[in-house]
Amino acid sequence: MRTGRIITLILLAGSLALAAFGIVLYLRADRKAPQIIFTNADLRYSSSMSDEELLVGVTAQDDRDGDITERVVVEKVVYSDGEGKVVVYYAASDAAGNVAKSSRQFDAEREQEGPGSQRHVAGVFIEDITETTIGEAADDRVEDTQEIPGEAEGEDESDEAQQAAEEAARLAAEEEERRAEEEAQREAAEREAAEREAEQQRAREEERERARAEEEAERQRAEDAAQKAEEDAEKPHITLKKNSVTVPVGYAPAWVDIIGSLTDNKDGYEKLFQNLSVSKFDKNKAGTYNVTITTTDSDKNVSDPVPLTIIVK
């Protein structure tokens, strides 16, 4: 039982170690986004500016990948007629797919163009719009902006790492539960076997106790018989010639005619006859009396009583 528990604990520890290793890998994964840094750049926005010009003075740093300025891109440009400003949005992604986004504002130098005309701004065509619709126009162009490389992939990898860690933890918990259940079943079986063995042991003990009691009773019976035989050998004995006698009122029985024999290992007939004893009866009153006769030897051993019926008429 102890060996099975040790093996179970070793396997459980291994499963937990694997789960912990997966969780550690997940926790140590790079999930921190890089940082976009703007340096002072005396730029004034013009509709003819390229992405390279808009990226002047923009750098990016990652705590693991280091300088990733080459991965900075222009995400979108939003122009406000009312304020004469342009907001340029930038994005950068590290090797793990973590994405950082930031923006900066420029003063705009915009040429006067007729309604419905278009101009190219950082790879995106933006129609001439009024101030009241600039927000709607910017929103309509969001889907046309350049996709940031690695963003979706990084998010998928993070999700997969988290799912892997959760799956490892779930499997470890299921394995622990299964082994705990098996251990409980083994312990229950062992308890049941131990109870059966204990019951059988109790039955064997009871059987041995009965045998000992019977032996003791037999030994006691033998001792009693031996003692009785010894006592019988020492005490005197009486036999009668008859079991009943009839006498007239006022007369005692003639004991010489009634006593058959008186024997003892030491005393003779005369001594034993002198020591005869008869239980009480009334010779002066008619009736039937059941009495007993005994005798005592010189060692004070008393004979077994012998019954006699006396009829007084």
C-alpha positions as CSV (number, residue, x, y, z in Angstrom):
1,M,0.0,0.0,0.0
2,R,2.8,2.4,0.9
3,T,4.7,1.6,-2.4
4,G,1.5,2.3,-4.4
5,R,1.1,5.7,-2.7
6,I,4.8,6.6,-3.4
7,I,4.4,5.8,-7.1
8,T,1.2,7.7,-7.3
9,L,2.8,10.8,-5.6
10,I,5.8,10.6,-8.0
11,L,3.5,10.5,-11.1
12,L,1.3,13.3,-9.7
13,A,4.4,15.4,-9.0
14,G,5.6,14.8,-12.6
15,S,2.3,15.9,-14.0
16,L,2.2,19.0,-11.8
17,A,5.8,19.8,-12.8
18,L,4.9,19.6,-16.5
19,A,1.8,21.8,-15.9
20,A,3.9,24.2,-14.0
21,F,6.6,24.2,-16.8
22,G,3.9,25.1,-19.3
23,I,2.5,27.9,-17.1
24,V,6.0,29.2,-16.6
25,L,6.6,29.3,-20.4
26,Y,3.3,31.1,-20.8
27,L,4.2,33.6,-18.1
28,R,7.6,34.2,-19.5
29,A,6.3,34.8,-23.0
30,D,6.8,38.3,-24.4
31,R,3.5,40.1,-24.0
32,K,4.7,43.6,-23.5
33,A,4.2,46.0,-26.4
34,P,7.1,48.2,-27.7
35,Q,7.2,51.9,-27.2
36,I,6.9,54.5,-30.0
37,I,9.1,57.6,-29.3
38,F,8.7,61.0,-31.0
39,T,11.7,63.3,-31.2
40,N,11.3,67.0,-31.9
41,A,11.0,67.4,-35.6
42,D,10.1,70.8,-37.2
43,L,7.7,69.3,-39.7
44,R,4.7,70.9,-41.4
45,Y,2.3,68.6,-43.1
46,S,1.8,68.8,-46.8
47,S,-0.4,66.6,-48.9
48,S,2.6,65.7,-51.0
49,M,4.5,64.1,-48.1
50,S,5.4,60.4,-48.3
51,D,5.3,57.9,-45.5
52,E,9.1,58.1,-45.2
53,E,8.8,61.9,-44.6
54,L,6.0,61.3,-42.0
55,L,8.3,58.8,-40.2
56,V,11.0,61.4,-39.7
57,G,11.7,61.7,-35.9
58,V,9.8,58.5,-35.1
59,T,11.6,55.6,-33.4
60,A,10.5,52.5,-31.5
61,Q,12.1,50.5,-28.7
62,D,11.2,47.0,-27.3
63,D,12.4,45.6,-24.0
64,R,13.5,42.4,-25.7
65,D,14.0,43.2,-29.4
66,G,15.7,46.5,-28.8
67,D,15.5,49.1,-31.6
68,I,12.7,48.2,-33.9
69,T,12.3,51.6,-35.7
70,E,12.3,49.8,-39.1
71,R,9.0,48.2,-38.0
72,V,7.2,51.5,-37.5
73,V,4.5,52.2,-40.1
74,V,1.9,55.0,-40.8
75,E,-1.5,53.6,-39.9
76,K,-3.8,56.5,-41.0
77,V,-4.0,60.2,-41.4
78,V,-7.0,62.3,-40.2
79,Y,-7.3,65.9,-41.5
80,S,-9.4,68.7,-39.9
81,D,-10.4,71.6,-42.1
82,G,-11.7,73.6,-39.2
83,E,-8.4,73.6,-37.2
84,G,-5.9,73.3,-40.0
85,K,-4.4,70.3,-38.3
86,V,-3.5,66.8,-39.4
87,V,-3.2,63.9,-36.9
88,V,-1.0,61.0,-38.1
89,Y,-1.4,57.6,-36.4
90,Y,1.6,55.3,-36.2
91,A,1.9,51.6,-35.2
92,A,4.9,49.2,-34.5
93,S,5.0,45.5,-33.7
94,D,7.8,43.5,-32.0
95,A,8.9,39.9,-33.0
96,A,6.3,38.4,-30.6
97,G,3.5,40.3,-32.3
98,N,2.9,42.8,-29.6
99,V,1.6,46.0,-31.2
100,A,2.0,49.6,-30.0
101,K,0.0,52.6,-31.4
102,S,0.6,56.3,-31.0
103,S,-0.1,59.5,-32.9
104,R,1.2,63.1,-33.4
105,Q,-0.3,66.2,-34.8
106,F,1.0,68.5,-37.5
107,D,0.1,71.9,-38.8
108,A,-1.3,71.5,-42.3
109,E,-0.4,73.3,-45.5
110,R,-3.3,72.4,-47.7
111,E,-3.8,73.5,-51.3
112,Q,-7.2,74.9,-52.3
113,E,-9.0,72.3,-54.5
114,G,-12.5,72.1,-55.8
115,P,-15.2,69.9,-54.2
116,G,-14.9,66.3,-55.0
117,S,-11.2,66.4,-55.8
118,Q,-8.7,63.9,-54.2
119,R,-5.1,64.0,-53.0
120,H,-2.7,61.3,-51.9
121,V,-1.7,61.4,-48.2
122,A,0.8,58.8,-46.9
123,G,-0.5,56.1,-49.3
124,V,-4.1,56.9,-48.7
125,F,-6.4,58.9,-51.0
126,I,-8.6,61.3,-48.9
127,E,-11.4,63.3,-50.5
128,D,-11.9,66.9,-49.9
129,I,-14.6,67.1,-47.2
130,T,-16.1,69.7,-45.1
131,E,-15.3,70.2,-41.4
132,T,-18.7,68.7,-40.3
133,T,-18.0,65.4,-42.1
134,I,-14.3,65.0,-41.4
135,G,-14.8,62.5,-38.6
136,E,-17.1,60.4,-40.8
137,A,-14.7,60.4,-43.6
138,A,-11.8,59.4,-41.4
139,D,-13.9,56.5,-40.0
140,D,-14.7,55.4,-43.6
141,R,-11.0,55.2,-44.4
142,V,-9.9,53.2,-41.3
143,E,-10.5,49.9,-43.0
144,D,-8.3,51.0,-46.0
145,T,-5.3,51.8,-43.8
146,Q,-2.2,49.6,-43.9
147,E,-2.4,46.4,-41.8
148,I,0.3,46.2,-39.1
149,P,2.5,43.1,-39.7
150,G,2.5,40.5,-37.0
151,E,-0.4,42.0,-35.0
152,A,-3.0,39.2,-35.7
153,E,-0.3,36.6,-35.6
154,G,1.0,37.8,-32.2
155,E,-2.5,37.8,-30.7
156,D,-3.0,34.3,-32.0
157,E,0.3,33.1,-30.5
158,S,-0.6,34.7,-27.2
159,D,-4.0,33.1,-27.2
160,E,-2.5,29.7,-28.1
161,A,0.0,30.0,-25.3
162,Q,-2.7,30.9,-22.8
163,Q,-4.9,28.0,-24.1
164,A,-2.0,25.6,-23.9
165,A,-1.3,26.6,-20.3
166,E,-5.0,26.3,-19.4
167,E,-5.2,22.9,-21.1
168,A,-2.0,21.7,-19.3
169,A,-3.5,22.8,-16.0
170,R,-6.8,21.1,-16.8
171,L,-5.1,17.8,-17.8
172,A,-3.0,17.9,-14.6
173,A,-6.1,18.5,-12.5
174,E,-7.9,15.6,-14.3
175,E,-4.9,13.3,-13.8
176,E,-4.7,14.3,-10.1
177,E,-8.4,13.6,-9.7
178,R,-8.2,10.2,-11.5
179,R,-5.2,9.1,-9.4
180,A,-6.9,10.3,-6.2
181,E,-9.9,8.2,-7.2
182,E,-7.8,5.2,-7.9
183,E,-6.0,5.6,-4.6
184,A,-9.3,5.9,-2.8
185,Q,-10.6,2.7,-4.5
186,R,-7.4,0.9,-3.5
187,E,-7.6,2.1,0.1
188,A,-11.3,1.0,0.2
189,A,-10.4,-2.5,-1.1
190,E,-7.5,-2.7,1.4
191,R,-9.8,-1.7,4.2
192,E,-12.4,-4.3,3.1
193,A,-9.8,-7.0,3.0
194,A,-8.4,-5.9,6.4
195,E,-12.0,-6.0,7.8
196,R,-12.5,-9.5,6.4
197,E,-9.2,-10.7,7.8
198,A,-10.1,-9.2,11.2
199,E,-13.5,-10.9,11.2
200,Q,-11.9,-14.2,10.3
201,Q,-9.3,-13.7,13.1
202,R,-12.1,-13.0,15.6
203,A,-13.9,-16.1,14.5
204,R,-10.7,-18.2,14.9
205,E,-10.2,-16.6,18.4
206,E,-13.8,-17.4,19.4
207,E,-13.4,-21.0,18.2
208,R,-10.2,-21.4,20.2
209,E,-11.9,-19.8,23.2
210,R,-14.8,-22.3,22.9
211,A,-12.3,-25.1,22.7
212,R,-10.4,-23.9,25.7
213,A,-13.7,-23.5,27.6
214,E,-14.7,-27.0,26.7
215,E,-11.3,-28.4,27.8
216,E,-11.5,-26.5,31.0
217,A,-15.1,-27.8,31.7
218,E,-13.9,-31.3,30.9
219,R,-10.9,-30.9,33.2
220,Q,-13.2,-29.6,35.9
221,R,-15.6,-32.5,35.5
222,A,-12.7,-34.9,35.8
223,E,-11.4,-33.2,38.9
224,D,-14.9,-33.1,40.4
225,A,-15.3,-36.8,39.6
226,A,-11.9,-37.6,41.1
227,Q,-12.7,-35.5,44.2
228,K,-16.0,-37.2,44.6
229,A,-14.5,-40.6,44.2
230,E,-11.9,-39.7,46.8
231,E,-14.6,-38.4,49.1
232,D,-16.8,-41.4,48.5
233,A,-13.8,-43.6,49.4
234,E,-13.4,-41.7,52.7
235,K,-17.0,-41.3,53.8
236,P,-19.2,-44.1,55.1
237,H,-22.0,-45.8,53.1
238,I,-25.4,-47.0,54.0
239,T,-27.7,-49.5,52.3
240,L,-31.3,-50.4,53.5
241,K,-33.1,-53.7,53.4
242,K,-36.4,-52.0,52.6
243,N,-37.5,-48.6,51.4
244,S,-40.6,-48.3,53.7
245,V,-41.6,-49.5,57.1
246,T,-45.0,-49.5,59.1
247,V,-45.0,-49.0,62.8
248,P,-47.8,-48.5,65.3
249,V,-48.4,-45.1,67.0
250,G,-45.9,-44.5,69.8
251,Y,-43.2,-46.9,68.4
252,A,-40.0,-46.3,66.5
253,P,-38.8,-48.5,63.7
254,A,-36.5,-51.4,64.5
255,W,-33.4,-50.1,62.7
256,V,-31.6,-53.4,62.9
257,D,-34.3,-54.9,60.7
258,I,-34.1,-51.9,58.3
259,I,-30.3,-51.2,57.9
260,G,-28.7,-53.5,55.3
261,S,-25.1,-52.5,55.6
262,L,-22.8,-49.8,57.1
263,T,-19.3,-49.6,55.6
264,D,-16.3,-47.2,56.0
265,N,-12.6,-47.2,55.2
266,K,-11.8,-47.0,59.0
267,D,-14.8,-47.5,61.2
268,G,-16.8,-50.7,61.7
269,Y,-20.5,-51.5,61.7
270,E,-21.0,-50.9,65.4
271,K,-19.4,-47.4,65.3
272,L,-21.4,-46.4,62.3
273,F,-24.7,-47.8,63.8
274,Q,-24.2,-45.8,66.9
275,N,-23.8,-42.6,64.8
276,L,-27.0,-43.2,62.7
277,S,-29.1,-40.1,62.2
278,V,-32.8,-40.0,61.0
279,S,-34.6,-36.8,59.9
280,K,-37.5,-35.7,62.0
281,F,-40.8,-37.5,62.1
282,D,-43.5,-37.8,64.9
283,K,-43.9,-41.4,66.0
284,N,-46.9,-40.4,68.2
285,K,-48.9,-39.1,65.4
286,A,-50.3,-41.2,62.6
287,G,-49.2,-40.3,59.1
288,T,-46.7,-41.1,56.4
289,Y,-43.3,-39.6,56.8
290,N,-40.5,-39.4,54.2
291,V,-37.2,-39.3,56.1
292,T,-33.5,-39.7,55.3
293,I,-30.9,-41.8,57.2
294,T,-27.2,-40.9,57.5
295,T,-24.2,-42.0,59.5
296,T,-20.9,-40.3,60.5
297,D,-17.5,-41.9,60.9
298,S,-14.9,-41.0,63.4
299,D,-13.2,-38.5,60.9
300,K,-16.6,-36.6,60.8
301,N,-17.2,-37.8,57.2
302,V,-21.0,-38.0,56.7
303,S,-22.5,-40.6,54.4
304,D,-24.9,-39.8,51.6
305,P,-28.5,-39.6,52.9
306,V,-30.6,-42.7,52.1
307,P,-34.5,-42.1,51.8
308,L,-37.0,-44.1,53.9
309,T,-40.8,-44.0,54.1
310,I,-42.2,-44.4,57.7
311,I,-45.9,-45.1,58.0
312,V,-47.2,-44.5,61.6
313,K,-50.7,-46.1,62.3
